Amino acid sequence: MTQLFGGIEAGGTKFVCMVGTGPLEVVAENQFPTTQPDETIQKAVEFFKPYAKRGELAAIGIASFGPVDLNLASPTYGYITTTPKPGWSLVNLRGCIQQALKLPITFDTDVNAAAFGEHYWVPENHLLDPFLYMTVGTGIGVGILANGHPLHGLIHPEAGHFAIPHNLQKDPFPGACPYHGDCLEGLASGLSMAQRWGQPAETLPDGHPAWELEAEYISLALVNLIYACSPQRIVLGGGVATHTGLHETVCCKVQQRLNGYVQSPIVLKEIKDYIVAPSLGNRSGVLGAIAMAIDMAISETPKRLSR
């Protein structure tokens, strides 16, 4: 019997659940709104339960919105912690699903999982390390692979909350982050765009001043990440990043800001091959969760992302 693996992309807006062995074999998939924790987690459990009962599932990977506790020695490992999402602070997401399904569960941030998925499933990314994924959607997150593993530390990368230059004369919007006001997420997330301009980002037309400002903020963050992490490739994903022309503008601004300091041919001449869209589209997170589950199941030596 072919062993199947489960993936959960637990987002602040919706959960995506998948069973399969990878991008070419998806047996089942479902998504539903992220409501209250008990209701949402139960829907995820019910989705996987038939496969677990039949012994078809080997493991499940969870890619969660955060912040989350990734410290294996912590009593709150697998918890969502200080999230602004109402009702979800200190929710034992991993533990609840593991207890209900009695399966091995691996757990990481949604963006670390997306980085892992793009690296694991896309052949041209296999040898690129460090490797970075930035998502710009309702919020902003950054996942980093270093030495083949998702980067963990005190918690995990939180570059979505970078302090970046904010010209209040050019952009008087005070910022939307409940913790920091005008951090990167507070200025450039989909939520901040909707608050600043009075309409959702996806309804803002080409040529609207929102997009030049958005590219400015994203490029500032990416330049700092290039200097700090020296990634060999950056994947720029998320709903906001799909706007026509935004990638090109960001690439141009990043190149201008680097100003020849980073002497790498791909940055100097082929930056559109350096800052790229997700090869897995909007499935990077959930397919990354499946890749994490496979990696845990086949690994002879436990890795930091497994338990």
N, C-alpha and C positions, 0 to 999 in steps of 0.2 A: 504494500500500500504506500503510495506517495505521501510523504509527510507534508502537511500544509503549515503555514505560518500566519499569524495574525498581526495586523497593524492598526493602531489607533492614532489618529492625529486629533488631539484634544485641543481645539481652538477656543478662544473666548467667545466666538460667535456660533461655531458649529463643531460637532464631532464628525469625523470621517472614519469609518471602520471598514477594514478590508481583510479578506482571506485569500491566500494564494501562495505562489512561490516566487513572484517577481513581476516585473512589468509585462512580461509575455504570457503570464498565466494568473489571471485574477479570477478566482472562483466565485466570489461574492463581494459586494460593496454596498454600503449604505451610509447615509448621512442624515443628521437631525440637529435641530437647534440646541445650543448649550443653554439649558434652563437651570433649574436648581440641581445641586449635586446629586441627590438621591435619585431623582428622576432620570437625569442624563446618564449616570453610571449604570443604572439598571437597564436602560436601553442598549448600552454597549454590551453588557453581560448577556442579555437575551440574544443579541446578534451572534455572539460566539458560542453560545451554549450548545447548540446541536452538533457543531464540529468537535467541541471538547468531549461531549458525551460519547461520540463515536470513536474517540481516540485518534482523530485525524490531525489535531493541532499539536505541534511540537512545542511551540512557545509563542508569546505575544510581545511585541514591542509597543511601548507607549511614547509618543512624541507630544509633550504637553506644553501649553502656554504656561507662563511663569510669573514671577520667579518660583523655582522649585528647589527642593532639597535633594542634592545628588551625593551627599556624603554617606557612603555605605555604613559607616559606624554610627550614624546619627539615629536617635530614636524616631525622628520624623523623616527618615529617608523615604523618598517617593511621594512626599506631600507637596501640594501647591502651598506656597507660603504667603508672602505679602502682596498678593495680587489686588489691584483695584476692582476686579470683577466681583460684584456684590454676591455674598454668600459662599464664595469659593476659597476664602482664606483658611489655611490649615485643614484642607481637605486631603485625606489619605487616598489619593487617586490610585496609586499602584496597589496599595494594600487591599483596598476594597475589591478590585478586579481579581487580584491573585486569590483572595479568600473565596470568592464566588466560583472561580473556574478551576482552581487547584492546578495551575499551570505555571511554568517558569515565566517570569515577567522581567523584561529589561525596560529601563526608564531613562529618558533624557528630555531636554528641551525640544520644542518643535523645530527650532532653527538648527540646533545641533543635528537633529535627525535628518532634516532636509539637506544639510551639508553632507552627512554620511551617505544619504541615498544618492545624491548626484555623483559622489565620488565612487560609490560601490557599483552602481548600475551602468554608469556611462564610461565606456572603455577609454576614451581620450582623457579622462580625468584620473585614471588609476594611479599614475605615477606623480601626480601633482601634489606637493606637500611643502608647506602648509596650504590649506584650501579653505576658502571662506564663502559663506552664504549670507547675504543680507536680504531680509524680507521687509518690504514696505507695503503695509496694508492698513488695517484698522490701527495696529501698533507697528513698531519697528523692532526687529530683533536681528541679532547676528550670531551665526554658528561658525565655529572654527575647528578644523581638523589640524592637529599637529602631531607629527610622528605616527600618523595613522589612526589616532584616537580623537574623539571629541574632547575639546579643551574644557576641563573642570578646574576649579581652584577654590577660593573661599566659597563661591557658589558656581557660577558659570558666566560666560561673557554677557555683559549687559551694555553693549555698545549702543543700543537704542537710546540710552540715557546719557550719551556723550554731552558734555557742555560745549556748544559750538558758538561761534560769533553770531550775535543777533543785533542787527542794525535796526534800532527801534524807530528811526526816522523812515527807513525804507519799508519796514514791516512792523507796525505798531502792535500787532497781535501779541498778547502777553504769554501765550502758550497754553496747551491743554493738559499737560501732565499734572496729575494731582499731587505728585511728590516734588517735582522740580520746576514746574512751570514751563520755561522755555528751553528745555533740553531738546535733543534731536527729535525724539518722539513727540514732544510737546509742540514742536514747530512743523514737522514734516510728515506725520502720520496721516492716514486717511481721516481719522477722527479730528485732528487739528485742522485739516483742510476744510472739512465740512463746517466746523465752527467758525473758521476765519472768513470763509466765502459765502456761508449761508446755504450751501447745497453740497450734495455728495461729490466726492472727487471725480467719480466716473461720469458725472453729468457736465463737468467743466469742459468747454470746447477747446479745440486746438487754438493756439494763439492767446489764450487767456493768460494773464500775468501770473496766475497760480503756478503754471508749469515751469516758467523760468526760475521762480523762487524755489520751487521744489527741487529742481536740478541743482541749484546752488547749495542747498542744505545737504542733499545726498552726497554731492561731490566733496564737500568739506569733510564729511564723516569718512568717506572712502579714502581720501588722501591720508587722514590720520591713521586709518587701519593699515594702509600700505606701508607707511613709515614704521608703525609699531609691530606689525605681524609679518610683513614681507610675503604675502600669499602669492602662490604661483598662478592662481586663478581666482576670480571673484564672480560668483553667481548672484545676480540681482533679480530677485523674485518678488512675489506679492502682487496684489491687485492693482495698487497704485502704479507700480513699475511697468505694468502692461500698456500704459498710455502711449499712443503712437508718438514716436520721436523722443521720448524721455531718455531712453538708453543712449541714443546718439548725443544728446545734449550733455548728459552726465559724463560720457566718455571724453568729450571735448573739454569740459570744465576740469576734469581730473588731470588730463594731460597738461592743460594750461597751468594749473596750480603746482604740479610737480616741477614744471619749468626745466626739464632736462636733468634734474638732480638724481633720479633713479635711472641709472644707465643700463637699462634692459631693453633689448630690441623690441620685445612685444609691447612694452609700454610706450616706447618712442615712436614706433611705426605701425603697430597692429593692435592698438588698444581695444578695438571692437572684438578682438579674439581673446582679450584678457578679462574684460568686464562683459559677461554674457548673460543671456536669459536662461532660465532653467531648462535643461533638456527634457526633464520629466514633467514639464508644465506645472499645473497646480496639484500634481500628485507627489511632489518631491517629499513632503512631510510624511505621508502615510506609507509610501514605498520605502522611505528611509527607516520608518519604524519596523517594517518587515525585514529590511536588511539587518537592522540591529538584532532582531529575533533570530535570524539565521546565523549571524555572527556569534551570538551567544551559544546557540545549540551546537555549532560545529567546533567551537574553540575548546582546545584541551586545557588551556590555562585561563582561568577566569580573568576577564578584562575589567577595567574600571567601569564600563557602562553596563556590566551584568552583575547579577547577584545570585 
